[in-house]
Amino acid sequence: MALTPKMKTKKFKGSLGAKEFRKGLGRSYDSQPLGDRSDFNAEIEHYRIGDIVFNQISFSSIRFERTTNHLERKGQDILVLERLINGKQVVLMDNAFTNMQQDRIYLRDWSYSFEAETDKMKLQSIVIPRKLLANSQNFDSINPVVSWSTNGATGSALLLLWDKLLSDFPLLNLQEATTLTAGLIGYIDCLLSSAIHDNKDATFENLSEYIQMNLREDITASTLCDYFNISRSNIYRLFAAHKGVNYFITHLRLLGSYKDLRRAHASETSINEVAAYWRFNDANSFTRAFKKKFDVTPSTILKTCAWRNTNSSMISKG
């Protein structure tokens, strides 16, 4: 007997659909459609193989928040593999800001809170219980996400296996689907072991952790050279994939300032204070950098109580 989705494709349209959509996802995260709710629409299709769920989701612009309340539920015992088919999505976690790219596959640890905001988009995901990935224990708050380029050997092989399984699902019986799914999960676990091992042992990881612990100090490439006793050229090489060490430091400071502004009270906080706290020379340069990164000004975040206002945007220009 051919395999069929355990649950039928669900479609949500209009304001009632948006309410149903929010209710259906309430155990995983809070959601808030952006723009006119009457224009909202979403479609979800999934296959369930044992405890593993394959999803294909498309929806209008929306914002998600996974809070500590959600983390207290069983949802923290899962990891989610994601690939963006089209559209745009950014994800803000404790120490990671991910502007999702269509040529990468991401594995995210759901034991950490996060916020996400999307344009109209289509996404595929695999929800994997933590117990099925032996190497999931090596995730931490500094490294809550790993990813693979689909242009590389490992990422392209993962993409090939994923696509093949999805295309064959309607033709498979349950035993065949279970066997092939187990093979895919085993391959993901092998990739996860390699990715985390490389990241833990890399000098970049040590430098990154040091930077995050000293963001409010006067930290530069020279500081890192002195502390780690390595050459400036080695530092530039290590941070080349991150647009340079100065960009990396500025990125983390902007991320910290975004979080502070989002939680601040306009009557008690000034842009100058936040800029100075995060080591920006003046409010004007801070505002320019902030606007370029998040496509919204610091004053807008401060005045509108940040992400809860549907007119503000966390989507980065990249």
N, C-alpha and C positions, 0 to 999 in steps of 0.2 A: 504494500500500500504506500502510495506516495506521501511524503511529508507535507503537511499544511500548517499554516500559522496557528498557534494555539489560540490566539485572539485575532479577530478580524481587524482589517484596517479601520482605524478610527479617524473621522474627519470632524474638525471643529471650525465653525464659521460664525462670524458676527459676534455681538456682545454676549449672547448666551453661550456661544461656543467658547469664548475667552474665559467665562466663569467656569465652565465644565473643565476646560483645560487646566486651569489653576487648581481646581479641586482634585483632579486626577493625579497631578504631580506633587500635591501637598506634602506627602511623606518624604520626598526627596529634596525639594526646595520650594521657596516662594517664587512666584512669577508675576510679572506685571507687563502686559502688552504696551508697546509704545505707540503713540499716535491715537488715531480714532479707533476705538474698540469695535465699532461696527464694521471696520475694514479688516479686522483680524481674521486670519484663517490658519489652520494647522492640520497636518495629516501625519499620522503615526502608523507604521506597520512593523510588526515584529514576529520573529520566530523564537520559540523557547526550546532549547535542547537541555533537558535536565535543569540545572540551576543557572545556565548561561542563556542570556537573552541577546539576540541580534536585533538592532533597531535601525529603521530608516525613518528619519524625521524631517519634515519641512514645515516652516512656519514663518509668519510675518515677524517684523521687528519686535523684540521682546527682551526683557531683563529678568535675570534669575538671581536669587541669593540663597545660598546654603548656609544656614546659621548653626550655632551651637545646639539649638533645639533639635535640628535635624540630625546632628552628629550623635545624639543620645540614642537614636534608633538604630536598627540593624543595618541601615544604609552605609554606615561607616566601615562595614566589613566587605566592601566591594572596591574594585578598581574598574575604571571605564576606559576602554580603548576608543579613540575618536578619529574620524577623518572628515574634513570639510569638503563637500562636493562643490558647492558654490555659495556665494554670499560672503559675509564677514562675521567673525565672532572674536571677542577679546575676553580673556578670563583673568581676574585679579585674585591671587591667593596671598597668603601671608608674606612670602618672600619671592613670589614669581608673578610676572605680568606677561601673559602669553597672547600675542596677536596671531591667531591661528592662520597657518598658511595651507593652501590646497596641496602642496607637494610634500607635506609631512604628516606622519601618523603619531598621535599623542596618547600616552598612557598616564592617566591621572589617578592619584590616590584620593579617594573620597572620604578619608578620615580627617580631612582638613576643610575648614570653611572656605567658601569662595563666592565671588560675584562674577556674573557673566552678562554680557550685553551683545545683542546681535542685530545685524540688518536682516532683511529677508534672506533666508538661507535654507540650505539642505545639508543634512548631516547624517553620517552613518556611525553607529557605535556598537560596541560589544560590552555588555555588563558582565563582569567576571568576579565571582566570589573570591575573596582574598585567600581562602584555604586552598584554592586550586593553583595558586602561583607561589611556589616555595620561596622565591626571591623577593616577594612583596614586603617581607620584614625589613628590608634594607632601605625602604623609603623613609624620609624624615622631612621635617619642616623646611629645611634648606633645599631639599630636592624632592618636592611633591609631584613633579611631572618629569617624565622622560619622553623623548621623541626620536623618530627616525625619518630621515629623508627618503622619499620614494624614488629619488634619483640614485641612491646608493644601493649596494648589493643586498644588504640585510632588509632595508625598507622596501625595496622593490619585490623581494621574495615574499615578504609579509603581505604586501598589497595583492600579489598574485594569488596567494592562498586564500585570502579573504574574499576576493572577487569570485574566485572559482567556487568557493563554498556557497556564496549567496546565489550565484547563477544556477547551481545544481540543486538547491534546496527543494524546489517543486518536484524534482525527479527522484529524490532519495526516499528510502524508507527510514524509519526511526533509528534502526541499528546502524545503517550506513552513515547517517547524519551524526550520530553520537561518536562513532569512530573517527570521522574526519574532523569533527569539532575538537576532540581530545588531542589530535595531532596539531591542530592550529594553536591550542592553548599551550601545548608543550613547547612549540617553537617560540611563542611569545615569552615564556618563562626563560628560555635560553637567551633570548635577546635582552631581557631584563637583567639577567645575571651579568652579562657582559657590559651593558650600559652603566649599571650602578658600580660595578667593580672599577671600570675605567674612570668614572667620575670621582669615586672616593680616593683613588690613588693619584689622581692628577694634581699637579701643582696649581692648576687653575682653581680647583676646589678650595685649597688652602688660602689662596689669595682672595677668592670671592668671600669666604667666611670672615676673613680678617677685615675686609672692606665693610661688610655689613655690620660688624661689631664696632666700627669706628667711623660711621658715616657722618656723625656730628662733629668730628675732629677735622683738622686741616690735613686731609690725606691726599697724596698725589702719587704719581709714578715713582718719584724719588723716595717717598716714604716707604713704598713697597720694596724698592731696591735695597734700601738700608736694612729693613726689617728681615727680609728673606735672603739677603746676601746674594742676589742675582742681578744680572745685567738688565739695563733698560731695554735692550733689543729682545731679550727673552720675555720680558713683560709684554711688549708690543706683540710678540708672536702669539703668546698665550691668549691675548684678548682680541686678536684679529677677527675671530669669528663673532665677536660681540661689539664690533664697530669701534674698538679701541678702549683702553682703560678709562680715559676721561669720560667717554660716552657712557660706559658701564656705571661709573660712580654717579654721574648726573642722573641717569635713568633711575637708580635706586633712591636717590634723594627726592626726585620728582614723585616717585611712587609713595614715599613716606609722607610727603607734603599733601598728596592727594588724600591719603587716609586721614590725616589730621584735619584738613579742611572739611571733609565729609562729616566728621564727628563734632566739629566746632560750633559754637554759638556766635553768630555775627556780631552781637552786642559785646562780646567779651574777647574777640580775637581780631587781629588786623593782618592784612597780607604781609606787611613789613615784618611782623613778628614771626610769621611762619617762614618767610624767606630767610630771615637771619638764623632761625633755629636750624634750618637745613643747609646752612653754609652758602647761600647765594649772596652775591655782593650787594645787590639792590633789588627792590621790588620790580623795577621795569624789566631787567634781564630775567628775573624769575618768571614774570608773567609771560614773556615771549617764549621761553623754553617750555613752560607749562602748556600754553596754548598750542604749540607745535606738537607736543607729545599727545595730549588728550583731546585736542580740538574743542576746548572749552576754556574759558579764563578762570583763574583762581577765585575772582570775585563772584562769578556766577555760581560756582560750587558753594561758596560760603553763604551767599544770599538765598539760595534755593534749597538748602539742606541737602545738597549733593545728589546722590544717585537716585533718591526717591522721587525727584522731580522728573516728570516725563519729558521735559524740554531739554534737559541736560544730556550730554552724551559722553560715554567713556570710550567710544571707538577711537582708536589711535590712527593717525595718518601713516603710521609706520616709521 
